């Protein structure tokens, strides 16, 4: 298990979508990714474990490959949005 420290967030990266729920086809060059937060550091104030988040391709280059999937290490400030619901 991976544990985040400080202002860091660890999220399990979701596979990229080819189409939105509304039927819009996404090009391969889209630089947004989604993931589910699995661990937050003690200085994080805006995200919590279980949140579905969006982040840019330019951040989260720290990819950790585990047997159950790929995880990304981000600073909390690199999280662009949290999905509602």
N, C-alpha and C positions, 0 to 999 in steps of 0.2 A: 504494500500500500504506500502511496505517495502522500506526503504531508507538506502543505505549503507553510511558509514562515513569513513574518513581517507583512508587507503589503502585497504579497503574491497570491495568485489564484491558480489552481490547477483544474483544468476542465477536460473531460473526455470529448474529443473532437467527433462531431457528427459527420457522416459521409456527405459529400456535396450533393445538392439536389439538382436535377436536370430541369425541373419545372416547379413553379410555385403552386400552392393550393388553388389559386385562381386561374391556373392554366397558362401563365406567362412562361415562355421558354427562356431559360437562363443561358447565356453564352458561357463558354468554358473559361473566359477571362475574368469572371466575376471575382473580386478580391475580398469578399465577405465570407466568413465562416461562422458556423454555429457549434456550440458545445454545451455540455451540462457540467456545472461546477461540481467537483468531487471533493475539493479541499480548499479552505481559505486560511490565510494567515491571521494572526491576532490583531493586526492593524487594519484589516479590511472592514469597511463600514457600509458599503453599498450593495455588496453581493453576498449570497449565502449558499451553502451546500444545497444542491438540487435546482438552483436557478438555471434556466436556459438562457444563454448569453450569445451575443454576436461580437465578433472581433475581426479586425482587418488582417489580410494576408501579410501585411508589412510587419505586423507584430506577431508574437507567438511563434517565432522561429525556433524556439526551444521545444522541439517535439520529442516526446519520450514514448518509445514503442514498448508496449507491454503485451503479454499474450492475449489479453481481453480487449485490446484496442490501442489507439493512439491518444496520447494526452498532450496537452499544450500548457506551458508555464507562461503566465502573463502577470504583469503588474496590474493591480486593480484599475489604475488609470487607463490601461489599454483596452478595457472592456467598453465597447461602444454603446451597447444597450442590453437591457434585460427584457425578455419576453414577458408580457402580462399573462396571467392565467396559469 
